[in-house]
Amino acid sequence: MSAINRTSVVSSTLRVGRDDRVRPAADPAQLIALREGVYRAPDEVRTLRVLAGCAWVSLGSIDHILMPGEQLAIPRGAGSAVVSALGDNTLIVEAGTGKVL
């Protein structure tokens, strides 16, 4: 996981290191909260679902705008998705490694 500025990864079992960086747990789905900066989804992430806010997702050379309740399926081999928040609201995205719901 790469993160710039104010990015938080939330799951039921967070591990925080001495350097205050949040490390993802082994949970297959994680919640990512963004207000500024970007989140680069690991290659194993297959779905991004917006729970709150508005997301700008770049996947390869294609940009996607996702609103609350919308999700994006990421095909294998597509590379890492880069997610950022649009507007002033905090973006909350669920990153999953499973099937599209």
C-alpha beads as a LAMMPS data file, in Angstrom:
LAMMPS data file: protein, C-alpha beads

101 atoms
100 bonds

1 atom types
1 bond types

-500.0 500.0 xlo xhi
-500.0 500.0 ylo yhi
-500.0 500.0 zlo zhi

Masses

1 110.0

Atoms # bond

1 1 1 0.000 0.000 0.000
2 1 1 1.282 3.437 -0.874
3 1 1 -0.193 6.520 0.671
4 1 1 0.533 10.217 0.501
5 1 1 -0.654 12.849 3.014
6 1 1 -3.731 12.037 5.105
7 1 1 -4.740 8.483 4.274
8 1 1 -6.127 6.053 6.814
9 1 1 -6.682 2.345 6.422
10 1 1 -9.280 0.943 8.795
11 1 1 -10.110 -2.685 9.450
12 1 1 -11.090 -4.804 12.396
13 1 1 -7.449 -5.570 13.168
14 1 1 -5.137 -2.654 12.507
15 1 1 -1.471 -2.831 13.301
16 1 1 0.280 0.477 13.915
17 1 1 4.063 0.521 13.942
18 1 1 6.326 2.689 16.086
19 1 1 6.649 5.119 13.175
20 1 1 2.843 5.709 13.238
21 1 1 2.298 4.297 9.766
22 1 1 -0.807 2.168 9.539
23 1 1 -0.199 -1.283 8.123
24 1 1 -3.047 -3.275 6.575
25 1 1 -4.264 -6.319 8.436
26 1 1 -4.739 -9.710 6.810
27 1 1 -8.468 -8.977 6.382
28 1 1 -9.555 -9.347 2.705
29 1 1 -11.584 -6.105 2.765
30 1 1 -10.372 -2.816 4.197
31 1 1 -11.854 0.622 4.608
32 1 1 -9.765 3.503 3.327
33 1 1 -10.498 7.058 4.469
34 1 1 -9.066 9.892 2.364
35 1 1 -9.394 13.619 2.651
36 1 1 -6.184 14.645 0.904
37 1 1 -3.607 12.749 -1.088
38 1 1 -3.954 9.448 -2.867
39 1 1 -4.256 5.744 -2.107
40 1 1 -2.582 3.243 -4.418
41 1 1 -4.492 -0.029 -4.132
42 1 1 -2.352 -3.165 -3.902
43 1 1 -2.448 -5.411 -6.982
44 1 1 -4.588 -7.998 -5.165
45 1 1 -7.497 -5.534 -4.738
46 1 1 -10.325 -6.549 -7.099
47 1 1 -13.117 -4.157 -6.065
48 1 1 -13.411 -0.588 -4.838
49 1 1 -16.761 0.461 -3.355
50 1 1 -17.463 4.048 -2.299
51 1 1 -19.247 4.271 1.045
52 1 1 -19.066 8.062 1.470
53 1 1 -17.769 10.982 -0.563
54 1 1 -16.840 11.011 -4.231
55 1 1 -13.830 9.113 -5.665
56 1 1 -11.621 9.740 -8.639
57 1 1 -10.069 6.394 -9.585
58 1 1 -7.334 6.092 -12.202
59 1 1 -6.848 2.603 -13.586
60 1 1 -4.313 2.418 -16.366
61 1 1 -5.129 5.208 -18.790
62 1 1 -8.821 5.377 -17.806
63 1 1 -10.298 7.594 -15.080
64 1 1 -13.498 6.700 -13.221
65 1 1 -15.685 8.883 -10.998
66 1 1 -17.519 6.898 -8.321
67 1 1 -20.327 8.187 -6.119
68 1 1 -21.559 6.665 -2.816
69 1 1 -22.871 3.135 -3.376
70 1 1 -21.008 2.660 -6.659
71 1 1 -18.176 0.204 -7.125
72 1 1 -15.489 -0.566 -9.644
73 1 1 -14.313 -4.055 -10.574
74 1 1 -10.565 -4.227 -11.183
75 1 1 -9.608 -7.025 -13.575
76 1 1 -6.473 -9.076 -12.978
77 1 1 -3.506 -7.621 -14.792
78 1 1 -5.001 -4.126 -14.904
79 1 1 -2.368 -2.772 -12.528
80 1 1 -2.869 -0.736 -9.388
81 1 1 -5.790 1.628 -9.053
82 1 1 -4.984 5.103 -7.745
83 1 1 -7.784 6.641 -5.664
84 1 1 -8.268 10.239 -4.577
85 1 1 -11.137 12.205 -3.025
86 1 1 -13.054 14.773 -5.039
87 1 1 -14.394 17.809 -3.211
88 1 1 -14.023 18.765 0.432
89 1 1 -15.639 15.713 2.013
90 1 1 -13.797 12.705 3.393
91 1 1 -13.868 9.753 1.030
92 1 1 -14.458 6.302 2.499
93 1 1 -13.766 3.387 0.159
94 1 1 -13.945 -0.348 0.775
95 1 1 -11.104 -2.174 -0.986
96 1 1 -11.868 -5.867 -1.427
97 1 1 -10.031 -8.828 -2.848
98 1 1 -13.186 -10.815 -3.601
99 1 1 -15.955 -10.814 -6.189
100 1 1 -18.055 -7.827 -7.209
101 1 1 -21.236 -7.635 -5.126

Bonds

1 1 1 2
2 1 2 3
3 1 3 4
4 1 4 5
5 1 5 6
6 1 6 7
7 1 7 8
8 1 8 9
9 1 9 10
10 1 10 11
11 1 11 12
12 1 12 13
13 1 13 14
14 1 14 15
15 1 15 16
16 1 16 17
17 1 17 18
18 1 18 19
19 1 19 20
20 1 20 21
21 1 21 22
22 1 22 23
23 1 23 24
24 1 24 25
25 1 25 26
26 1 26 27
27 1 27 28
28 1 28 29
29 1 29 30
30 1 30 31
31 1 31 32
32 1 32 33
33 1 33 34
34 1 34 35
35 1 35 36
36 1 36 37
37 1 37 38
38 1 38 39
39 1 39 40
40 1 40 41
41 1 41 42
42 1 42 43
43 1 43 44
44 1 44 45
45 1 45 46
46 1 46 47
47 1 47 48
48 1 48 49
49 1 49 50
50 1 50 51
51 1 51 52
52 1 52 53
53 1 53 54
54 1 54 55
55 1 55 56
56 1 56 57
57 1 57 58
58 1 58 59
59 1 59 60
60 1 60 61
61 1 61 62
62 1 62 63
63 1 63 64
64 1 64 65
65 1 65 66
66 1 66 67
67 1 67 68
68 1 68 69
69 1 69 70
70 1 70 71
71 1 71 72
72 1 72 73
73 1 73 74
74 1 74 75
75 1 75 76
76 1 76 77
77 1 77 78
78 1 78 79
79 1 79 80
80 1 80 81
81 1 81 82
82 1 82 83
83 1 83 84
84 1 84 85
85 1 85 86
86 1 86 87
87 1 87 88
88 1 88 89
89 1 89 90
90 1 90 91
91 1 91 92
92 1 92 93
93 1 93 94
94 1 94 95
95 1 95 96
96 1 96 97
97 1 97 98
98 1 98 99
99 1 99 100
100 1 100 101
